[in-house]
Amino acid sequence: RTLYDPPHIIYVKGKLVEEQQIKIAIVGARRCSNYGKKVAEYLSKRLAENNVVVVSGMARGIDTAAHKGTLEAGGATVAVLGCGVNICYPEENYKLMKEIIDLGCVLSETPVNAAPVPGNFPLRNRIISGLCDGVLVVEAAGKSGSLITADCALEQGKDVFAIPGRIFDTFSEGTNQLIKMGAKPVQCVEDILEEYIDIGENTVENKMVITLDKGEEMVYSCISFEPIHLDTLYRKVSMNIDDIQLMLMKLELKGVIEQLPSKYYMKSKK
């Protein structure tokens, strides 16, 4: 793709994806909420199920969640690094980096053994957006580096999408601002896909239908992608605590919620 300041050389580990495939970048804050991670994993998985390549930067937080969701669906993902392709940064993503290389690739404009210098990360954002048809920002503070990627996308004439958030949420300042400036708000994967394909009969849906009984539905309706404590559920649901815990166990077994440490619960991304 044409960039105003193209890299002189690109180093690649893995297999380059097909040029004709739709490519969407998913980016966001390193320090993000559990909700943001779940959104990134869910949307990247749904995009991969529809043969869309997900591009990100393999940073902590939203980037890592986006790569993981894609790989979970067996899709190809591309990581654009701020260091050399022989270097794993952050180090805890070593296994993730190997999985990305198996199904997609990692690439960088820096020499193969270059260290992760802070100045490299803003520079690589123009490559992330340049590779893609559109950029989705999941969570971003008012001065987040993710907004640099969105700015690059606008300069390159690419589509910009954003996840709307609560007005008092620090992680949503940047995304809400993007929406005010004209970015397309995204509430489901179809909001992205409809810009590139006819979604009438072509999108892949989750065909498994899960049936909940009345008690399960009462409890499930109070749970979202934001963790909620058992005590809070008890105050919201007209059941005794033993019945609530039974409903929670049944919902976990059905795979629609997840239990977190310290008696917190949230919806499953699946």
N, C-alpha and C positions, 0 to 999 in steps of 0.2 A: 504494500500500500504506500501511497505517496505521503511523506512527512515533510514538514518545513525544514526540520533539522534531522535528516535520516542518519541512522548509525552507519559507520563505515563498514562494519562487519558484524555479523551475528553468529554467536557460537550456540550450537544446539546439542542437547543430549536427548535421545529418544527419536520418535517419528513425527515429522511434521504432518499436520492435519491437512485434509483436502481443501484446496483454495475455495471451492464452490460451497462448502459447508457454512451455514450461518454460525457466526461467532459472537458471543455476548460476554462482555467483561462484567464480573461481579466483584465489587470492591467495597471497602468500608473500614470502620475503625478497628485498630488493633485491640484497644480496650473497649469491648462492646458488651451488650447485655446478652443474657441467655436467649431472650426473644430474638435478637438480631442474628445470633448463630443459627437458631432454628429456621428462621426465614431464609437465610443464605443457603443452608443445607437443603431445605425443601424446594426452593425455586431452582437451584442448580440441578437437583435430581430430576425435577420435571422437565427442565430444558434438555438434559441429556437423554431422557426417554423420548424426546422428539427430535433426536439427532442434531442437537445444537451443541457446538463446542463451547465450553466455559473457559474463559481466560481470567487469570488473576495473578497476584504477586507472591503467593506462598507466605505472606506475613502472618503473624498471629492474628487471631480474631476472625473477622469476616472472611478474609482471603482463605484461611485454612478451612473454614466451614464450607466455602464454595467448592474447593477442590474435593473435599471429602464427600459431599453430596453427589458430585458428578461421578466419582469413582464407585460409589455405592450402587449407582445405576448402570455401571459398566460403560460409562461414556468417556470420551476423550477430553482431556483438559490440558491447558497450556499454562505453565508458570513462567512469568517474566521476572527474572531475578535482579536484585540490586548488587549482586556479587558474581563471581565466576561460576560456571556450571559445574565445576568440581567441588564447590563449597556449598554446604547445606546451612542455610540461615533462615530461621532460627534452628539451633541444633536439634531441638526436640522433634522437628519435622523430617528427620532422616528417613524414617519408614515411609512417610507420606511422599517424599521426593522420589523414592524408588518406585512407588506405585504409579506416580504421575508419569515417570519415564517409561514404564511398562505399557501404559495405555495412551500416552500422548507425548509431551516433551517439556523440558525446561530449556529456556534460552536466555541469553544475555548479550549485551554489547561489550561487556568488560572482559578482559583476558580470563582464561579458564580457571586460574587460581587466584583471581583478585579477591581481596577481603571485602566484607560488606561495609564500605565507607558510607556514612550518612548522606553525603551529597549525591550518591548514585541513585537513591530511591526516588526522589522527585523526578530525576531525568528519565528513569525507566517508565514512568507513567505515560509518556507520549507514545511509547511502543505498545503498551497495553491497549490504549485506545485505538492506535493505528492499526492493530491487527483485527479489530472488531467492527461489527456492523452497528453495535450499540453498547452503551455502558450503563449498568445498573448500580446505583449507590444505595446500599442497604441501611447503614447507620453512619453518621458523620457529625462530629461537633462543628461549631461555627468556623473553625480554622483548620479542619482536618486535611491531611494530605490527599485524602480521597477526592476532595473537591478539585485538586490539580488535575486528576485524571478526567473529571467531568469537563473542566475548562479545555483540556486538550481535545476531548471529543467534540466539543462545540466548534473549536477552531478547525477541526478536520471535517466538519460537516456530518458527524455521526449522531445517531439518536442518543438521547440521555433520558434515563428512567430513574425514579427514586421511590423508595418506600416511605409513605407518609407516617408521621409519628405524633406523639402527644406534644402539645405546645410547651410544656414545662420540662420536657425530657432533653437533657443535654445532648444525648446521642442523636437526637432528631433535629437539632438546630440546622445542620447543614442540608439534610434531605428536604426539610420543609422549605428552606430558602430556595433550593433548586426548583421545587415545584412552583413556587411563586414566580420564578424566572422563566417558567415554561417547560420544565422537565415533565415527562408523563408519569403520573402516579401509578404505582403498580400494586394491585391487591391480589392478583392471581397470575399464573404463568401466561394465560391467554392474553393478558394486557401487553405482553411482550411479543408473543408469537404472531398476533394479528397484524403486526407491522411488517411481517416478512412472508407469511404463508396464509393460505385460505384455511382458517381454523374450523370451518363448518364440520368436516368429518375426519380431519387429518390428525388432530392432536391425540396423543396417547393419554388415556385416563386410567386411574386405578380402578380395575374392574371388581375388586373384592368389596362386597357390601357387608358391613358389620351391623348387626341388629342389637339394639340396646333395649332392655326392659325399662319399665317406668322408673324404678329406683336408680338404675344406672344412669338414665337420662337426666334425672334430677341432679345427681352429683356431677356428671360430665358437663352439664351446662354452666357450672360455676368454675370450670377449669379452663385456662387459656394457655398461651405459650409463655406467659409470665408465671413463675413459680408461685404457688399459693400454699400456705401452711394448713395443716390439718385442723388447727383451732379455728382458723378463718372459715374453712368449709363448714365446720360445726355450727358456726354462727349464721351461715347463709342457708343451710339446708335444714328442712324440718324433719330431721331423723335423729335417733340417738347415736352416740359415737360408735357403738359396736356395728350398727347397720351401715354407717358411712364407711367404716374400715372394710366391711365386707364388699360394698360396692366398689371401693377403690381397688381391692384385690382382683375382683372380676374384670374391671376395666383394664388393669395391668395385663391380665392374662389374655385379653382380647387385643392387646397391643395398641390401644388408643391413648393411653397416658403412660407417663414414666414417673417413677418415684425417685426423688432426689434425697440427698442426706438431710438429716434433721427434720424428717416428716414433712417435706415439701413435695408438691406434685405439680406436673405440667403436662400439657398435651404432647403426644408423640408427633414428631415430624412425619412419620409414616402414615 
